[in-house]
């Protein structure tokens, strides 16, 4: 029986997820899989970065490995997060058609959140986050990554938080990601004052 059939209806979080997702949101309905850091993750990023640059050429203004798989020693979901900066992420006609022709699938469109877009990749399990040049979220993502790489105590705090939350039952991965927000924001605040 669905939530709406039981009378409870979807939560505000689920409505937000559905509004941003292109197609049906991928359900987890369980715990989140975290794996120990894998030395293969940076090599996988490098391979996928070459693929993205081959598709978009000089439309790629910046491409970075971000997220937990970019932090040596940190357990993570086995999904490579990549940050792609283009001139204007809202101008989908400039980059979405060649990406889709190369097998990428546009899965998220969030115009209200920095015009964020997200692709899933054709050759590996990636989340390719797209933002416009000058977007404040770029520096936040990179600052968070760099801070975790350099500060053992915050890396350990983040790992403990991830492990505790990952062991809970989640309907969607995004709910797990949202649950980490308080700790992530605290670490970003320390990163900006360090």
Secondary structure, DSSP 8 states (H G I E B T S, - for coil): --HHHHT----HHHHHHHHHBSSS--EEEE----B---THHHHHHHHHHHHHHHHHGGG-SEEEEESGGGSTT--B-S-EEEEEEES-TT-GGGTHHHHHHTT-EEEEEETTTTTEEEEE-SSSSEEEEEEETT-HHHHHHHHHHHHHHH-HHHHHHHHHHHHHHHTS-EEEHHHHHHHTHHHHHHHHHHHHH-
